[in-house]
Amino acid sequence: MDLSVGTPVDPTPELIQAALRAAANAPGYPTVAGRDDLRAACSGWLARSLDVHVEPSAVLPGIGSKELIASIPRMLGLDPGSRVVIPRIAYPTYAVGALLAGCEPIATDEPESVDDATLVWLNSPGNPTGSVLPVQRMAEIVAWARANDVLVISDECYIELGWDLEPVSILHPSVCGDRHDGVLAVHSLSKRSNLAGYRFGFVAGDQQVVGDLLAVRKHAGMMVPTPVQFAAIAALGDDEHVAEQRERYRGRREILRTALTDAGMRIDDSAAGLYLWATRSEPCWDTVAWFADRGIVVTVALTATDAQVAEVAARLSAA
Ligand SMILES: Cc1ncc(COP(=O)(O)O)c(C=O)c1O
């Protein structure tokens, strides 16, 4: 029972597959900026789902948010040795992207404590803790960053998967006012639309920074394949499949949360996203070994089928 990797296991919705198939004849190069209707779809989804208002020209698509995260420090031409702040407990790609650009990753949840920071990554809802940054805290970080000429980029790939809390985008007016200067958000369709195999993500926010990224990418590439652009337009235009997928994860989360707490574990954070951040109040490798003895590989991700989740719960209950 593999709960160790957050990879979607449910089918890509049929309307998205159909859009991909219908666009299979694609002899020409796609543009780096993406189709106008794709950028409009991203902008429309941000407005409809997150109450975030950006012009389509302040959106830039890419082949997956992992690739965007890994490449942004280099694409922005950050000076080697620059300090890139990443969350204390974080998805590894923030550090890898910084290192690839010759920068120094600094892991802390207090970016204000870092002298000479150039870029700050936030991740809310977070992987792997499922923590959600309060609006007030994000607003403080943005205000500090603007005052110190630091770019803040928030990875929001789990933003539609809020359980106990409603996550808010860094681009929302309650966080950054009615301007997006110095602020970007990274989004992904991988989890909300079961589209991880297609590779699609986008950045949106500060028009100037988006323009800088576009200018470099015109020659560095990472263009989104045309059929995937059409699939993304279909995915961004439909809310129903997202609601259905949310309910699947909500059910799995409930079963796993109950099974873990019944087995004596404490769950911290985990208010949103695809992970349960659980502890048996012992060194974590001991806990991982305890799970392994029962044939369960962790971290505790919700991305397993209903049958596997039920089996995990049964094994934990037998323990
Ligand atoms: C926090 C976080 N950001 C980004 C990604 C990458 O997603 P993708 O490249 O599929 O858009 C993941 C994948 O698990 C993730 O957990």
The ligand as an ORCA input file, in Angstrom:
! r2SCAN-3c Opt
* xyz 0 1
  C       3.991     21.557     -3.415
  C       4.071     21.034     -4.800
  N       4.348     21.884     -5.796
  C       4.433     21.460     -7.074
  C       4.223     20.149     -7.397
  C       4.382     19.736     -8.831
  O       3.189     19.540     -9.486
  P       3.139     19.518    -11.065
  O       4.524     19.632    -11.587
  O       2.519     18.220    -11.441
  O       2.292     20.692    -11.472
  C       3.924     19.226     -6.402
  C       3.713     17.807     -6.743
  O       3.479     16.957     -5.939
  C       3.836     19.679     -5.067
  O       3.550     18.861     -4.060
*
